[in-house]
Amino acid sequence: MTGDAGAAGGDVGIPEPRRLARGVQLDRDGVERGLGGLVLTIVELLRQLMERQALRRIDQGDLTDEQIERIGATLMALDEQMTELREHFGLAPEDLNLDLGPLGPLLPR
């Protein structure tokens, strides 16, 4: 059999979003936004945990003034980077919070 193999299937010139087998559609922007949101959610969770740990250590008197300054500067820089990345992906802060059903939200409001 010669000729264009796609002509018989009718799948020639498939417009974006691309179709995979069995009709699954890929939306590149949606996939990028979703993956970016998932990564940023994990980073935000870790940022909040680090912030809480730093506050506990400050309250316990475990840190010097210099260490407190460095931690504060680092957390502020991370917060700025998170804001930039959220804006890049078109996400609001509440978009990073996952609903865990009966457990409630992942991140405190």
TIRO-667426 format. One line per field, with one value per atom (N, C-alpha, C): residue number from 1; residue in one letter; atom name; x, y, z. Coordinates in pm, 1 decimal. Layout:
num <- [NUM, ...]
residuo <- [a, ...]
atomo <- [CA, ...]
u <- [X, ...]
v <- [Y, ...]
w <- [Z, ...]
This chain:
num <- [1, 1, 1, 2, 2, 2, 3, 3, 3, 4, 4, 4, 5, 5, 5, 6, 6, 6, 7, 7, 7, 8, 8, 8, 9, 9, 9, 10, 10, 10, 11, 11, 11, 12, 12, 12, 13, 13, 13, 14, 14, 14, 15, 15, 15, 16, 16, 16, 17, 17, 17, 18, 18, 18, 19, 19, 19, 20, 20, 20, 21, 21, 21, 22, 22, 22, 23, 23, 23, 24, 24, 24, 25, 25, 25, 26, 26, 26, 27, 27, 27, 28, 28, 28, 29, 29, 29, 30, 30, 30, 31, 31, 31, 32, 32, 32, 33, 33, 33, 34, 34, 34, 35, 35, 35, 36, 36, 36, 37, 37, 37, 38, 38, 38, 39, 39, 39, 40, 40, 40, 41, 41, 41, 42, 42, 42, 43, 43, 43, 44, 44, 44, 45, 45, 45, 46, 46, 46, 47, 47, 47, 48, 48, 48, 49, 49, 49, 50, 50, 50, 51, 51, 51, 52, 52, 52, 53, 53, 53, 54, 54, 54, 55, 55, 55, 56, 56, 56, 57, 57, 57, 58, 58, 58, 59, 59, 59, 60, 60, 60, 61, 61, 61, 62, 62, 62, 63, 63, 63, 64, 64, 64, 65, 65, 65, 66, 66, 66, 67, 67, 67, 68, 68, 68, 69, 69, 69, 70, 70, 70, 71, 71, 71, 72, 72, 72, 73, 73, 73, 74, 74, 74, 75, 75, 75, 76, 76, 76, 77, 77, 77, 78, 78, 78, 79, 79, 79, 80, 80, 80, 81, 81, 81, 82, 82, 82, 83, 83, 83, 84, 84, 84, 85, 85, 85, 86, 86, 86, 87, 87, 87, 88, 88, 88, 89, 89, 89, 90, 90, 90, 91, 91, 91, 92, 92, 92, 93, 93, 93, 94, 94, 94, 95, 95, 95, 96, 96, 96, 97, 97, 97, 98, 98, 98, 99, 99, 99, 100, 100, 100, 101, 101, 101, 102, 102, 102, 103, 103, 103, 104, 104, 104, 105, 105, 105, 106, 106, 106, 107, 107, 107, 108, 108, 108, 109, 109, 109]
residuo <- [m, m, m, t, t, t, g, g, g, d, d, d, a, a, a, g, g, g, a, a, a, a, a, a, g, g, g, g, g, g, d, d, d, v, v, v, g, g, g, i, i, i, p, p, p, e, e, e, p, p, p, r, r, r, r, r, r, l, l, l, a, a, a, r, r, r, g, g, g, v, v, v, q, q, q, l, l, l, d, d, d, r, r, r, d, d, d, g, g, g, v, v, v, e, e, e, r, r, r, g, g, g, l, l, l, g, g, g, g, g, g, l, l, l, v, v, v, l, l, l, t, t, t, i, i, i, v, v, v, e, e, e, l, l, l, l, l, l, r, r, r, q, q, q, l, l, l, m, m, m, e, e, e, r, r, r, q, q, q, a, a, a, l, l, l, r, r, r, r, r, r, i, i, i, d, d, d, q, q, q, g, g, g, d, d, d, l, l, l, t, t, t, d, d, d, e, e, e, q, q, q, i, i, i, e, e, e, r, r, r, i, i, i, g, g, g, a, a, a, t, t, t, l, l, l, m, m, m, a, a, a, l, l, l, d, d, d, e, e, e, q, q, q, m, m, m, t, t, t, e, e, e, l, l, l, r, r, r, e, e, e, h, h, h, f, f, f, g, g, g, l, l, l, a, a, a, p, p, p, e, e, e, d, d, d, l, l, l, n, n, n, l, l, l, d, d, d, l, l, l, g, g, g, p, p, p, l, l, l, g, g, g, p, p, p, l, l, l, l, l, l, p, p, p, r, r, r]
atomo <- [N, CA, C, N, CA, C, N, CA, C, N, CA, C, N, CA, C, N, CA, C, N, CA, C, N, CA, C, N, CA, C, N, CA, C, N, CA, C, N, CA, C, N, CA, C, N, CA, C, N, CA, C, N, CA, C, N, CA, C, N, CA, C, N, CA, C, N, CA, C, N, CA, C, N, CA, C, N, CA, C, N, CA, C, N, CA, C, N, CA, C, N, CA, C, N, CA, C, N, CA, C, N, CA, C, N, CA, C, N, CA, C, N, CA, C, N, CA, C, N, CA, C, N, CA, C, N, CA, C, N, CA, C, N, CA, C, N, CA, C, N, CA, C, N, CA, C, N, CA, C, N, CA, C, N, CA, C, N, CA, C, N, CA, C, N, CA, C, N, CA, C, N, CA, C, N, CA, C, N, CA, C, N, CA, C, N, CA, C, N, CA, C, N, CA, C, N, CA, C, N, CA, C, N, CA, C, N, CA, C, N, CA, C, N, CA, C, N, CA, C, N, CA, C, N, CA, C, N, CA, C, N, CA, C, N, CA, C, N, CA, C, N, CA, C, N, CA, C, N, CA, C, N, CA, C, N, CA, C, N, CA, C, N, CA, C, N, CA, C, N, CA, C, N, CA, C, N, CA, C, N, CA, C, N, CA, C, N, CA, C, N, CA, C, N, CA, C, N, CA, C, N, CA, C, N, CA, C, N, CA, C, N, CA, C, N, CA, C, N, CA, C, N, CA, C, N, CA, C, N, CA, C, N, CA, C, N, CA, C, N, CA, C, N, CA, C, N, CA, C, N, CA, C, N, CA, C, N, CA, C, N, CA, C, N, CA, C, N, CA, C, N, CA, C, N, CA, C, N, CA, C]
u <- [85.5, 0.0, 89.6, 72.2, 150.9, 62.4, 125.3, 47.9, 62.7, -16.5, -10.9, -86.3, -13.7, -74.8, -180.2, -165.2, -259.4, -387.9, -390.0, -508.6, -627.3, -601.1, -710.6, -768.9, -683.2, -728.5, -795.6, -778.6, -840.9, -774.9, -654.7, -587.3, -481.1, -482.0, -382.2, -414.0, -313.2, -332.1, -407.5, -380.3, -449.2, -409.3, -504.9, -473.2, -439.4, -370.9, -344.5, -475.5, -505.7, -421.7, -410.0, -292.0, -265.6, -346.9, -384.8, -460.5, -365.4, -378.2, -306.0, -403.0, -354.3, -439.6, -560.6, -672.0, -796.9, -851.6, -819.6, -883.0, -834.6, -720.8, -667.5, -611.9, -647.5, -598.8, -490.8, -387.8, -280.7, -289.0, -292.3, -287.2, -156.7, -58.9, 75.5, 72.6, -3.3, -9.4, -72.4, -175.3, -241.0, -149.6, -76.6, 16.6, 127.9, 181.6, 289.2, 240.2, 121.5, 64.7, 38.5, -14.3, -42.5, 83.9, 185.0, 310.5, 379.2, 377.5, 435.2, 364.2, 232.0, 155.2, 188.1, 205.6, 239.8, 377.2, 475.3, 609.7, 607.9, 538.6, 531.8, 457.8, 359.4, 289.6, 386.7, 469.4, 567.9, 669.8, 718.2, 815.0, 752.5, 627.7, 560.0, 542.7, 508.2, 496.4, 630.2, 737.8, 870.9, 910.7, 876.9, 909.1, 839.0, 712.0, 637.4, 691.7, 730.6, 789.0, 922.0, 1004.8, 1132.9, 1110.2, 1011.4, 981.2, 936.7, 850.4, 805.2, 920.6, 1008.1, 1123.3, 1215.4, 1237.2, 1322.2, 1262.1, 1131.0, 1065.9, 1078.3, 1065.7, 1083.4, 1224.9, 1322.3, 1462.1, 1491.6, 1430.1, 1446.9, 1386.1, 1265.0, 1198.1, 1276.8, 1345.9, 1424.5, 1561.8, 1597.9, 1727.3, 1843.3, 1817.2, 1921.0, 2005.0, 1964.0, 2030.2, 2094.9, 2206.0, 2270.0, 2196.0, 2223.8, 2161.6, 2197.3, 2320.2, 2363.2, 2285.6, 2267.0, 2190.8, 2045.5, 1989.6, 1851.9, 1840.3, 1936.4, 1936.5, 1946.1, 2034.3, 2051.3, 1925.5, 1866.1, 1742.2, 1631.4, 1618.0, 1515.5, 1534.1, 1659.1, 1687.7, 1660.8, 1698.0, 1677.0, 1528.3, 1451.5, 1307.0, 1237.1, 1281.1, 1222.0, 1255.9, 1380.3, 1420.2, 1340.6, 1321.7, 1243.4, 1098.5, 1043.0, 906.9, 895.1, 993.7, 993.4, 1001.6, 1087.3, 1099.0, 968.1, 903.6, 775.8, 671.4, 670.0, 575.7, 601.8, 727.9, 762.4, 721.4, 747.8, 713.0, 561.6, 489.2, 342.5, 291.1, 345.7, 302.8, 337.5, 453.4, 494.9, 393.6, 348.1, 253.8, 109.2, 84.6, -51.6, -129.6, -63.4, -125.6, -140.1, -248.3, -269.5, -220.7, -191.0, -144.7, -241.4, -371.2, -467.6, -467.7, -413.8, -404.1, -304.1, -214.7, -112.8, -161.2, -280.5, -331.4, -414.0, -379.8, -451.8, -556.4, -673.9, -779.7, -757.5, -732.2, -705.8, -830.4, -946.0, -1072.4, -1096.9, -1119.1, -1150.3, -1034.9, -914.0, -799.0, -793.5, -865.4, -864.0, -758.6, -726.7, -629.6, -486.7, -401.0, -260.7, -188.0, -210.3, -142.2, -238.6, -189.6, -277.1, -318.9, -439.2, -489.7, -435.1]
v <- [-116.2, 0.0, 121.7, 210.8, 332.2, 451.3, 566.7, 688.4, 739.9, 839.2, 904.0, 818.2, 770.0, 682.7, 755.6, 886.1, 960.7, 994.3, 983.6, 1021.8, 931.3, 803.8, 711.8, 736.1, 777.5, 796.8, 929.3, 1027.2, 1156.7, 1244.2, 1207.8, 1282.8, 1377.5, 1404.1, 1493.1, 1637.1, 1712.4, 1853.2, 1875.9, 1798.5, 1813.2, 1946.2, 2032.2, 2161.4, 2145.7, 2246.6, 2247.9, 2269.7, 2218.9, 2125.4, 1992.3, 1929.1, 1803.9, 1691.0, 1601.3, 1484.2, 1365.6, 1292.8, 1167.9, 1054.2, 933.8, 817.2, 826.1, 780.1, 774.9, 912.4, 1015.2, 1145.0, 1232.3, 1201.5, 1285.5, 1412.7, 1526.6, 1653.5, 1711.5, 1765.2, 1832.6, 1981.3, 2058.3, 2203.0, 2245.4, 2282.1, 2311.0, 2415.3, 2522.3, 2626.5, 2573.6, 2493.9, 2437.0, 2340.6, 2258.5, 2164.5, 2241.0, 2343.1, 2423.9, 2493.9, 2549.7, 2619.8, 2522.0, 2405.4, 2304.9, 2252.9, 2222.4, 2174.0, 2283.4, 2406.3, 2519.3, 2539.6, 2528.0, 2543.0, 2435.1, 2311.5, 2201.8, 2223.6, 2261.1, 2286.0, 2403.1, 2509.7, 2625.8, 2593.4, 2505.4, 2463.2, 2393.0, 2305.4, 2234.7, 2332.2, 2424.3, 2523.1, 2611.4, 2651.5, 2735.3, 2660.1, 2532.7, 2452.2, 2447.0, 2421.9, 2418.0, 2554.1, 2660.9, 2796.3, 2823.7, 2786.9, 2809.4, 2725.1, 2601.9, 2517.0, 2574.0, 2622.5, 2682.8, 2808.4, 2886.8, 3008.7, 2975.8, 2875.9, 2836.1, 2783.9, 2704.9, 2651.7, 2765.1, 2862.2, 2976.6, 3054.6, 3074.7, 3146.1, 3070.2, 2937.8, 2857.6, 2873.2, 2868.4, 2879.6, 3019.0, 3120.4, 3257.1, 3266.7, 3213.9, 3217.0, 3141.8, 3036.5, 2957.7, 3019.9, 3122.2, 3186.6, 3107.6, 3019.9, 2935.7, 3007.1, 3124.7, 3191.9, 3322.7, 3353.8, 3482.9, 3589.3, 3715.4, 3825.6, 3817.8, 3780.0, 3768.3, 3657.7, 3545.6, 3435.6, 3475.8, 3549.0, 3596.0, 3688.9, 3777.7, 3869.8, 3792.5, 3693.8, 3615.3, 3536.2, 3476.3, 3399.8, 3492.6, 3608.1, 3703.9, 3748.7, 3781.5, 3825.5, 3713.6, 3592.1, 3477.5, 3450.3, 3453.9, 3429.5, 3539.7, 3663.6, 3772.8, 3757.7, 3718.5, 3698.5, 3583.8, 3477.0, 3364.3, 3404.9, 3486.5, 3534.8, 3618.0, 3701.7, 3782.5, 3693.3, 3591.3, 3499.0, 3423.1, 3383.1, 3312.9, 3402.8, 3530.0, 3624.2, 3635.2, 3647.4, 3656.9, 3530.8, 3414.9, 3290.3, 3271.3, 3308.6, 3301.2, 3389.1, 3510.8, 3601.8, 3544.3, 3482.0, 3421.7, 3315.6, 3234.1, 3127.7, 3172.1, 3298.4, 3349.0, 3288.8, 3270.6, 3208.4, 3307.9, 3297.0, 3376.3, 3292.8, 3356.4, 3279.4, 3165.8, 3190.3, 3086.4, 2968.9, 2988.2, 2879.3, 2772.3, 2808.5, 2714.0, 2624.7, 2651.4, 2573.9, 2456.7, 2337.3, 2217.9, 2181.4, 2142.6, 2096.9, 1948.3, 1913.3, 1774.1, 1704.4, 1753.1, 1691.4, 1704.7, 1593.2, 1600.0, 1654.6, 1652.8, 1706.1, 1858.0, 1916.7, 2062.1, 2104.0, 2232.9, 2282.0, 2243.1, 2230.9, 2197.4, 2309.1, 2433.2, 2549.3, 2627.6, 2683.2, 2768.2, 2890.7, 2936.7, 3051.2, 3181.2]
w <- [0.0, 0.0, 0.0, -93.6, -103.6, -82.7, -65.0, -46.3, 94.9, 130.2, 261.3, 362.8, 463.5, 564.0, 645.4, 666.1, 747.9, 675.7, 544.3, 469.6, 502.6, 524.5, 552.7, 691.6, 786.6, 923.4, 947.0, 860.1, 876.0, 982.3, 1028.9, 1134.4, 1081.5, 953.8, 895.9, 933.6, 975.6, 1008.3, 1137.8, 1239.0, 1367.9, 1430.5, 1460.3, 1521.2, 1669.0, 1725.0, 1870.0, 1941.7, 2056.6, 2128.7, 2056.1, 2066.3, 1995.4, 2056.2, 1970.5, 2016.5, 2024.6, 2133.6, 2150.3, 2121.1, 2132.5, 2112.0, 2204.7, 2157.8, 2233.9, 2269.3, 2192.6, 2207.3, 2321.5, 2384.0, 2490.6, 2427.8, 2485.0, 2431.6, 2522.2, 2459.2, 2532.7, 2506.0, 2610.0, 2600.9, 2666.0, 2584.6, 2635.0, 2745.8, 2728.0, 2831.1, 2959.3, 2945.3, 3062.3, 3137.2, 3063.5, 3125.3, 3196.4, 3130.1, 3189.8, 3316.2, 3310.2, 3426.6, 3540.3, 3507.9, 3609.6, 3676.7, 3596.8, 3652.1, 3733.0, 3680.5, 3753.6, 3886.2, 3885.4, 4009.0, 4110.6, 4063.8, 4153.8, 4217.5, 4136.3, 4188.4, 4286.1, 4251.0, 4339.5, 4469.4, 4463.6, 4585.2, 4679.9, 4626.0, 4708.4, 4765.5, 4682.6, 4729.9, 4838.0, 4820.2, 4919.2, 5050.7, 5043.5, 5164.7, 5238.2, 5165.8, 5227.3, 5283.5, 5211.9, 5260.2, 5393.1, 5400.6, 5524.2, 5639.1, 5610.5, 5714.3, 5764.1, 5671.1, 5710.5, 5793.5, 5756.1, 5830.3, 5973.3, 5987.3, 6121.3, 6206.1, 6143.0, 6216.2, 6259.4, 6171.1, 6205.8, 6322.8, 6320.6, 6430.7, 6562.2, 6557.8, 6679.1, 6734.6, 6643.7, 6687.9, 6742.8, 6684.9, 6736.5, 6876.3, 6891.3, 7021.5, 7128.4, 7088.9, 7183.8, 7212.0, 7134.6, 7153.5, 7095.5, 6998.5, 6938.7, 6833.0, 6789.1, 6677.7, 6721.7, 6657.0, 6682.1, 6602.7, 6633.2, 6558.6, 6410.6, 6379.4, 6239.1, 6167.9, 6234.6, 6174.6, 6151.7, 6246.5, 6232.3, 6111.5, 6094.5, 5979.5, 5848.8, 5842.4, 5719.5, 5686.6, 5788.1, 5764.9, 5716.1, 5779.2, 5738.0, 5594.0, 5558.5, 5421.4, 5321.4, 5357.3, 5268.2, 5247.6, 5355.4, 5343.2, 5263.6, 5280.2, 5202.1, 5054.0, 5023.1, 4883.3, 4821.6, 4896.9, 4847.8, 4822.6, 4910.6, 4892.3, 4764.9, 4737.8, 4614.9, 4491.2, 4497.4, 4384.4, 4362.1, 4469.7, 4458.2, 4391.8, 4429.6, 4368.6, 4218.7, 4180.4, 4037.5, 3961.7, 4019.4, 3952.5, 3943.2, 4048.5, 4042.1, 3929.2, 3918.4, 3811.2, 3674.9, 3662.4, 3535.2, 3489.7, 3583.4, 3549.9, 3559.1, 3595.0, 3603.8, 3719.5, 3832.5, 3948.9, 4062.6, 4135.2, 4256.4, 4375.4, 4489.3, 4605.4, 4644.0, 4633.5, 4669.5, 4572.2, 4451.6, 4354.5, 4398.9, 4491.0, 4535.9, 4649.6, 4699.3, 4810.8, 4758.7, 4802.3, 4760.0, 4864.7, 4818.0, 4907.5, 4932.8, 5057.2, 5093.6, 5147.3, 5105.9, 5146.3, 5295.1, 5363.0, 5506.7, 5591.2, 5538.0, 5611.6, 5604.8, 5510.8, 5493.8, 5392.6, 5389.3, 5291.2, 5330.1, 5229.1, 5251.8, 5325.0, 5278.2, 5334.7, 5422.1, 5533.5, 5613.8, 5532.6, 5557.7, 5479.9, 5529.3]
